[in-house]
Amino acid sequence: MLSDYASKKIHLLGKRNNSPSLLNQVADSLLKCESMLYEHDEIGVVITKPTYHDGKLGMLIWVAIGFGVNVVEKYLPLFEKAAKETGMAFIMFETKRKGFSRFIKKFNFTEHRPRGDFFVFIKEV
Protein backbone atom coordinates (compact mmCIF):
# COMPACT_ATOMS: atom_id res chain seq x y z
CA MET A 1 0.00 0.00 0.00
CA LEU A 2 1.03 3.64 0.10
CA SER A 3 3.98 4.68 2.22
CA ASP A 4 3.63 7.61 4.61
CA TYR A 5 5.76 9.66 2.22
CA ALA A 6 3.51 8.86 -0.77
CA SER A 7 0.37 9.55 1.25
CA LYS A 8 1.65 12.97 2.31
CA LYS A 9 2.72 13.91 -1.21
CA ILE A 10 -0.58 12.78 -2.77
CA HIS A 11 -2.55 14.64 -0.10
CA LEU A 12 -0.58 17.84 -0.84
CA LEU A 13 -1.03 17.37 -4.59
CA GLY A 14 -4.78 17.01 -4.09
CA LYS A 15 -4.93 20.19 -1.99
CA ARG A 16 -2.86 22.12 -4.51
CA ASN A 17 -5.12 21.05 -7.40
CA ASN A 18 -8.44 21.60 -5.61
CA SER A 19 -9.02 17.85 -5.36
CA PRO A 20 -9.00 17.19 -1.60
CA SER A 21 -10.30 13.62 -2.02
CA LEU A 22 -7.41 12.54 -4.29
CA LEU A 23 -5.69 10.51 -1.58
CA ASN A 24 -8.92 8.64 -0.77
CA GLN A 25 -9.56 8.03 -4.49
CA VAL A 26 -6.05 6.63 -4.94
CA ALA A 27 -6.24 4.42 -1.85
CA ASP A 28 -9.64 3.07 -2.92
CA SER A 29 -8.44 2.42 -6.47
CA LEU A 30 -5.36 0.56 -5.23
CA LEU A 31 -7.45 -1.58 -2.85
CA LYS A 32 -9.76 -2.53 -5.70
CA CYS A 33 -6.75 -3.34 -7.94
CA GLU A 34 -7.91 -0.72 -10.43
CA SER A 35 -4.54 1.03 -10.47
CA MET A 36 -0.83 0.30 -10.09
CA LEU A 37 1.59 1.95 -7.69
CA TYR A 38 5.24 2.57 -8.53
CA GLU A 39 7.28 4.02 -5.70
CA HIS A 40 11.04 4.26 -5.74
CA ASP A 41 13.65 6.39 -4.01
CA GLU A 42 15.01 7.65 -7.36
CA ILE A 43 11.69 8.18 -9.14
CA GLY A 44 9.18 9.29 -6.57
CA VAL A 45 5.59 8.08 -6.77
CA VAL A 46 3.68 7.18 -9.93
CA ILE A 47 0.18 5.71 -10.06
CA THR A 48 -1.17 4.40 -13.34
CA LYS A 49 -4.48 2.94 -14.38
CA PRO A 50 -6.04 1.75 -17.62
CA THR A 51 -8.16 4.18 -19.59
CA TYR A 52 -9.90 4.40 -22.95
CA HIS A 53 -9.58 7.14 -25.56
CA ASP A 54 -11.12 7.00 -29.03
CA GLY A 55 -11.97 3.33 -28.49
CA LYS A 56 -8.39 2.34 -27.66
CA LEU A 57 -6.99 1.03 -24.37
CA GLY A 58 -4.15 3.01 -22.87
CA MET A 59 -2.25 3.82 -19.70
CA LEU A 60 -3.25 6.90 -17.72
CA ILE A 61 -0.43 8.26 -15.61
CA TRP A 62 -2.89 9.36 -12.96
CA VAL A 63 -0.51 10.64 -10.27
CA ALA A 64 3.16 11.45 -10.80
CA ILE A 65 5.27 13.05 -8.10
CA GLY A 66 8.91 12.92 -9.12
CA PHE A 67 12.08 14.25 -7.68
CA GLY A 68 15.62 14.49 -8.85
CA VAL A 69 17.08 15.56 -12.16
CA ASN A 70 15.78 14.30 -15.51
CA VAL A 71 13.16 12.02 -13.93
CA VAL A 72 10.91 12.08 -17.00
CA GLU A 73 13.81 11.36 -19.36
CA LYS A 74 15.01 8.46 -17.22
CA TYR A 75 11.74 6.73 -16.44
CA LEU A 76 9.25 7.50 -19.22
CA PRO A 77 10.71 4.62 -21.28
CA LEU A 78 9.82 2.22 -18.43
CA PHE A 79 6.16 3.22 -18.65
CA GLU A 80 6.20 3.14 -22.45
CA LYS A 81 7.54 -0.42 -22.31
CA ALA A 82 4.96 -1.46 -19.72
CA ALA A 83 2.16 -0.01 -21.86
CA LYS A 84 3.39 -1.81 -24.99
CA GLU A 85 3.90 -5.13 -23.21
CA THR A 86 0.37 -5.07 -21.83
CA GLY A 87 -1.24 -4.30 -25.19
CA MET A 88 -1.97 -0.65 -24.59
CA ALA A 89 -1.97 1.78 -27.50
CA PHE A 90 -0.97 4.99 -25.72
CA ILE A 91 0.13 6.76 -22.56
CA MET A 92 -1.99 9.66 -21.34
CA PHE A 93 -1.67 12.19 -18.57
CA GLU A 94 -3.47 15.31 -17.47
CA THR A 95 -2.04 18.33 -15.72
CA LYS A 96 -3.05 21.81 -14.64
CA ARG A 97 0.51 23.06 -15.19
CA LYS A 98 0.38 25.37 -18.22
CA GLY A 99 4.14 25.41 -18.75
CA PHE A 100 4.34 21.63 -18.92
CA SER A 101 3.09 21.69 -22.51
CA ARG A 102 6.41 22.89 -23.97
CA PHE A 103 8.40 20.41 -21.89
CA ILE A 104 6.39 17.26 -22.62
CA LYS A 105 6.11 17.83 -26.37
CA LYS A 106 9.82 17.01 -26.74
CA PHE A 107 8.86 13.44 -25.75
CA ASN A 108 6.40 13.21 -28.67
CA PHE A 109 3.24 13.76 -26.64
CA THR A 110 0.46 15.63 -28.40
CA GLU A 111 -1.91 17.97 -26.67
CA HIS A 112 -5.59 17.05 -26.87
CA ARG A 113 -8.83 18.78 -26.00
CA PRO A 114 -8.70 19.89 -22.35
CA ARG A 115 -10.84 18.14 -19.75
CA GLY A 116 -12.16 20.92 -17.56
CA ASP A 117 -9.13 22.87 -16.37
CA PHE A 118 -6.75 19.97 -17.07
CA PHE A 119 -4.49 19.90 -20.12
CA VAL A 120 -4.49 16.42 -21.73
CA PHE A 121 -1.42 14.85 -23.40
CA ILE A 122 -1.23 11.55 -25.27
CA LYS A 123 1.63 9.58 -26.79
CA GLU A 124 1.10 6.54 -29.00
CA VAL A 125 3.31 3.59 -28.04
C-alpha positions as CSV (number, residue, x, y, z in Angstrom):
1,M,0.0,0.0,0.0
2,L,1.0,3.6,0.1
3,S,4.0,4.7,2.2
4,D,3.6,7.6,4.6
5,Y,5.8,9.7,2.2
6,A,3.5,8.9,-0.8
7,S,0.4,9.5,1.2
8,K,1.7,13.0,2.3
9,K,2.7,13.9,-1.2
10,I,-0.6,12.8,-2.8
11,H,-2.6,14.6,-0.1
12,L,-0.6,17.8,-0.8
13,L,-1.0,17.4,-4.6
14,G,-4.8,17.0,-4.1
15,K,-4.9,20.2,-2.0
16,R,-2.9,22.1,-4.5
17,N,-5.1,21.1,-7.4
18,N,-8.4,21.6,-5.6
19,S,-9.0,17.8,-5.4
20,P,-9.0,17.2,-1.6
21,S,-10.3,13.6,-2.0
22,L,-7.4,12.5,-4.3
23,L,-5.7,10.5,-1.6
24,N,-8.9,8.6,-0.8
25,Q,-9.6,8.0,-4.5
26,V,-6.0,6.6,-4.9
27,A,-6.2,4.4,-1.8
28,D,-9.6,3.1,-2.9
29,S,-8.4,2.4,-6.5
30,L,-5.4,0.6,-5.2
31,L,-7.4,-1.6,-2.8
32,K,-9.8,-2.5,-5.7
33,C,-6.8,-3.3,-7.9
34,E,-7.9,-0.7,-10.4
35,S,-4.5,1.0,-10.5
36,M,-0.8,0.3,-10.1
37,L,1.6,2.0,-7.7
38,Y,5.2,2.6,-8.5
39,E,7.3,4.0,-5.7
40,H,11.0,4.3,-5.7
41,D,13.7,6.4,-4.0
42,E,15.0,7.7,-7.4
43,I,11.7,8.2,-9.1
44,G,9.2,9.3,-6.6
45,V,5.6,8.1,-6.8
46,V,3.7,7.2,-9.9
47,I,0.2,5.7,-10.1
48,T,-1.2,4.4,-13.3
49,K,-4.5,2.9,-14.4
50,P,-6.0,1.7,-17.6
51,T,-8.2,4.2,-19.6
52,Y,-9.9,4.4,-22.9
53,H,-9.6,7.1,-25.6
54,D,-11.1,7.0,-29.0
55,G,-12.0,3.3,-28.5
56,K,-8.4,2.3,-27.7
57,L,-7.0,1.0,-24.4
58,G,-4.1,3.0,-22.9
59,M,-2.3,3.8,-19.7
60,L,-3.2,6.9,-17.7
61,I,-0.4,8.3,-15.6
62,W,-2.9,9.4,-13.0
63,V,-0.5,10.6,-10.3
64,A,3.2,11.5,-10.8
65,I,5.3,13.0,-8.1
66,G,8.9,12.9,-9.1
67,F,12.1,14.3,-7.7
68,G,15.6,14.5,-8.9
69,V,17.1,15.6,-12.2
70,N,15.8,14.3,-15.5
71,V,13.2,12.0,-13.9
72,V,10.9,12.1,-17.0
73,E,13.8,11.4,-19.4
74,K,15.0,8.5,-17.2
75,Y,11.7,6.7,-16.4
76,L,9.3,7.5,-19.2
77,P,10.7,4.6,-21.3
78,L,9.8,2.2,-18.4
79,F,6.2,3.2,-18.6
80,E,6.2,3.1,-22.5
81,K,7.5,-0.4,-22.3
82,A,5.0,-1.5,-19.7
83,A,2.2,0.0,-21.9
84,K,3.4,-1.8,-25.0
85,E,3.9,-5.1,-23.2
86,T,0.4,-5.1,-21.8
87,G,-1.2,-4.3,-25.2
88,M,-2.0,-0.6,-24.6
89,A,-2.0,1.8,-27.5
90,F,-1.0,5.0,-25.7
91,I,0.1,6.8,-22.6
92,M,-2.0,9.7,-21.3
93,F,-1.7,12.2,-18.6
94,E,-3.5,15.3,-17.5
95,T,-2.0,18.3,-15.7
96,K,-3.1,21.8,-14.6
97,R,0.5,23.1,-15.2
98,K,0.4,25.4,-18.2
99,G,4.1,25.4,-18.7
100,F,4.3,21.6,-18.9
101,S,3.1,21.7,-22.5
102,R,6.4,22.9,-24.0
103,F,8.4,20.4,-21.9
104,I,6.4,17.3,-22.6
105,K,6.1,17.8,-26.4
106,K,9.8,17.0,-26.7
107,F,8.9,13.4,-25.7
108,N,6.4,13.2,-28.7
109,F,3.2,13.8,-26.6
110,T,0.5,15.6,-28.4
111,E,-1.9,18.0,-26.7
112,H,-5.6,17.1,-26.9
113,R,-8.8,18.8,-26.0
114,P,-8.7,19.9,-22.4
115,R,-10.8,18.1,-19.7
116,G,-12.2,20.9,-17.6
117,D,-9.1,22.9,-16.4
118,F,-6.7,20.0,-17.1
119,F,-4.5,19.9,-20.1
120,V,-4.5,16.4,-21.7
121,F,-1.4,14.9,-23.4
122,I,-1.2,11.6,-25.3
123,K,1.6,9.6,-26.8
124,E,1.1,6.5,-29.0
125,V,3.3,3.6,-28.0
